[in-house]
Amino acid sequence: MQIEQYRHLVDRGGLIARLCLPDEKVQHLIDTRQLQSLRVAGEERFDSLDIDLLIDTYKTTASRRAQ
């Protein structure tokens, strides 16, 4: 059975929790354009699809290093 994932917006607190990283590391990901924040009604949000792609990129890099 396939579970559908829905695209949604995440606030900074949700991003920090999802990546299990401190705010300083999250800010580094934004500053180095590994993640893009957007403003919705003046509030900072992150696209869940971008977060998934970032995780997949790190997983791919890790598997290449292991070989």
C-alpha atoms as one frame of an Amber mdcrd trajectory, in Angstrom:
protein
   0.000   0.000   0.000   1.384   3.383  -0.983   0.984   6.319   1.355   0.453
   9.622  -0.392   2.457  12.527   0.904   0.909  15.935   0.659   2.916  19.040
  -0.015   2.568  21.568   2.778   4.310  24.501   4.368   6.361  24.143   7.533
   7.391  26.876   9.960  10.941  27.154  11.307  10.085  25.206  14.451   8.700
  22.353  12.365  11.786  22.411  10.151  14.101  22.280  13.154  12.137  19.341
  14.554  12.027  17.526  11.208  15.768  17.810  10.603  16.738  17.426  14.292
  19.105  20.367  13.916  19.639  23.498  15.994  18.473  26.826  14.620  22.042
  27.854  13.747  22.455  24.853  11.416  19.073  25.518   9.817  20.106  29.128
   9.229  23.303  27.869   7.580  21.212  25.723   5.186  19.214  28.833   4.281
  22.289  31.077   3.966  23.999  28.573   1.656  20.772  28.213  -0.373  20.410
  24.511   0.381  16.915  25.447   1.576  14.771  28.337   0.456  12.407  30.098
   2.796   9.368  31.961   1.581   7.114  34.531   3.156   3.391  33.910   3.455
   1.491  36.814   5.017   4.806  38.016   6.450   5.610  34.666   8.095   8.620
  32.501   7.192   7.681  29.091   5.801   9.420  26.171   4.078   8.053  23.873
   1.390   7.846  20.251   2.576   8.892  19.094  -0.903  12.128  21.104  -0.626
  12.793  19.520   2.778  12.266  16.024   1.342  14.609  16.806  -1.556  17.279
  18.076   0.845  17.031  14.867   2.876  17.238  12.741  -0.283  20.312  14.686
  -1.432  22.079  14.065   1.871  21.121  10.371   1.747  22.513  10.034  -1.782
  25.734  11.764  -0.772  26.091   9.511   2.277  25.593   6.344   0.219  28.242
   7.464  -2.291  30.742   8.021   0.517  30.058   4.537   1.911  31.037   2.847
  -1.364
